[in-house]
Amino acid sequence: MSLVHRPFVPARRRLLAAAAASAAGSLAWPVLAQAQSGFDHSHAALTELLKKHVVVLRGGQESQVRYSALKADRPALKAYLDSLSAVSEPAFASFTKPQRQAFLINAYNAFTLELILTKYPDLESIKDLGSLLQSPWKPKWVPLLGGKVSLDDIEHAMLRKRGSYDDPRIHAAVNCASIGCPALREEAFVADRLNAQLDQQMLRFMSDRTRNRWNAQRGRLEVSKIFDWFGEDFRLGHQGVASLPAFLARYAEQLADAPADRERIRGQQADIAYLDYDWKLNAAR
């Protein structure tokens, strides 16, 4: 018996070893591919900067940026921006959808910080970086995906492009360095937690009575100008929401205190007014 089976033992071991190597190789491929691309989808470098320089107020409803301290860390910010710029368009296309969306949101926020630092402290608003003929969001100075794009390109031509994400929650995630904006999140957006992060950002924003609220005296909803500018994004059926009143109805408890007012919001029977936008810089005081 031993004489019969002995010749097959080495062969069997070789087969098992080859199978194990093949399985290990297939499991390691995504890690190897990421290592070869050199891109970190955890965006750890950005998170480190945000945790260090973003001041979170009122439970995350508001945040301010320590731009003076961030300016001292500008080489670290530049290194992160360079890592974004190094991603080619084909590499970006190979990312998962959540990875692409997180990448673009982080790119918008990080390049906006860099834009502010180009003139800080000699500005009171991001609008000071524009002119009478052009807004600060129009110039194509951002090196991204193999070309030069503007901040508007990232937001409108990429994040808001119909059929790409169709996710109105981005408006609580991208930050234009202004007090009127939803708070700049104190960490980077990452693919494996993106849905929860976006939900939390929107909840924080809708809980902020300086930006969104029920006015009992006037009997109406008063909400951020964002909902006026981008109202069409709240009619795309995301999470089953097909209108702005339907979206606001989800946040009745955050917008109003009285049960009757909350029911009016839930019933989508409330008049809607839009608040003035505060463009002052979100600098820590």
LINJO-V367633 format. One record per backbone hydrogen bond with DSSP energy under -1.0 kcal/mol. CO is the residue of the C=O (numbers start at 1). NH is the residue of the N-H. If there is no record, write none. Layout:
co: [CO CO]
nh: [NH NH]
//
This chain:
co: [1 2 5 6 8 9 10 11 12 13 14 15 16 17 18 19 20 21 22 23 24 25 28 29 30 31 32 33 34 40 43 44 45 46 47 48 49 50 53 55 57 57 58 62 64 65 65 66 67 71 73 74 75 76 77 78 79 80 81 82 84 88 89 90 92 96 97 98 99 100 101 102 103 104 105 106 107 108 109 110 111 112 113 114 116 116 119 121 124 125 126 127 134 135 137 139 142 144 147 149 150 151 152 153 154 155 161 167 168 169 170 170 177 178 190 193 194 195 196 197 198 199 200 201 202 203 205 208 208 213 215 215 220 221 222 223 224 225 225 226 230 231 232 237 238 241 243 244 245 247 248 249 251 252 255 258 259 260 261 262 263 264 265 271 273 278 280 281 282]
nh: [5 6 8 9 12 13 14 15 16 17 18 19 20 21 22 23 24 25 26 27 28 29 32 33 34 35 36 37 38 43 47 48 49 50 51 52 53 54 66 64 60 62 61 57 55 67 284 70 71 74 77 78 79 80 81 82 83 84 85 86 87 92 93 94 95 100 101 102 103 104 105 106 107 108 109 110 111 112 113 114 115 116 117 118 119 120 122 123 281 128 129 130 131 138 152 141 149 147 144 142 154 155 156 158 159 160 164 170 171 172 173 174 282 181 193 197 198 199 200 201 202 203 204 205 206 207 208 211 212 222 219 220 215 273 213 275 227 228 229 230 233 234 235 240 241 237 247 248 249 250 251 252 255 256 214 262 263 264 265 266 267 269 268 221 223 180 179 283 65]
//
